[in-house]
Amino acid sequence: MSQSLHNPASANGQAQGVDALVLPADWRDFYALTKPRVMSLVIFTGLCGLLAAPGQIHPLIGFCAVLCIALGAGGAAALNQWWEADIDAGMKRTAARPIPAGRMRRTDARDFGIALSGASVITMGLAVHWLAAAILAVSIVYYAVVYTIWLKPRTPQNIVIGGGAGAFPPMIGWVAVTGHITLMPVLLFAIIFMWTPPHFWSLALFVQTDYAKVGIPMMPVVRGERSTRTQILVYSILLVPLAAAPWWAGTAGLLYGIAALALSLAFLALSLPVALRRAVPGDAMKPEKRMFAFSVLYLFALFAALVADRYATTFGVFA
């Protein structure tokens, strides 16, 4: 693979031309750098980890913890777009982002990402505590460096290994309250880690031509659709017992257990037509799009059930 595909120092002429003709960026462009749709899920799972954790946290400190999670995620996303500006310019799905669209200089995105990331970690350490700050720092480096720079351009297992980046927020929220790592935040991390491959590969199946065009070795591009579909099914099967593990381990109650099993079985049911079908040219890929949409709803609902279970158990609604 050409080094220019993933190194800003040797960006292609198109990306360099963007910097030469860049228009003044406004606040909406900086906001877009944070990937707000992705960040909404990060914030929500981080908040749920905080609310579901045993113990008490002052509302102002809790708000600060969630804000730091959001800023850290936004900073990592900005650094991702700084590094991948030339790749984004070659993909239909990402060509309208601020840098490839010519609305922002790459160096501005880099500086913005570094500032957000640094501020989030320092503020988390000073306002909450340093263990939560350390985990936040690891999550930023994991996404911006390990996934973006190292894994994504080199291996079809990029999203499997890199999925850990998005799995940290509930652990950070939990640790912000308790001050230590126990079985439960590890299980929450593992659930998101296992959920990420089928979630992302269902998207990759219907945008694989974009990835192929810019030389990113996503699973459907390198291993083919058949292998990708089979792996989606395997991960979906493994997700069922893992999602219910907090209930079986006694760290979550009946309400969560019922919700986890129902949601995970629905997730598995939607993965079956994705795994068993063969797409043809011009196919609208409705099963894949349906699974991708549900996968987002799945994580929101699962973590909402975790919080509901925590307060239902607290008030004696469920034993």
RAQUINOR-V356230 format. One record per helix or strand of 2 or more residues. SS is the DSSP state (hx for helix, st for strand). FROM is the first residue (numbers start at 1). TO is the last residue. Records with the same first field share a line. If there is no record, write none. Layout:
BEGIN
SS=FROM-TO + FROM-TO
END
This chain:
BEGIN
hx=3-5 + 8-10 + 13-20 + 27-33 + 36-52 + 59-83 + 85-89 + 106-127 + 130-151 + 158-178 + 183-206 + 208-214 + 219-222 + 225-248 + 254-276 + 286-314
END
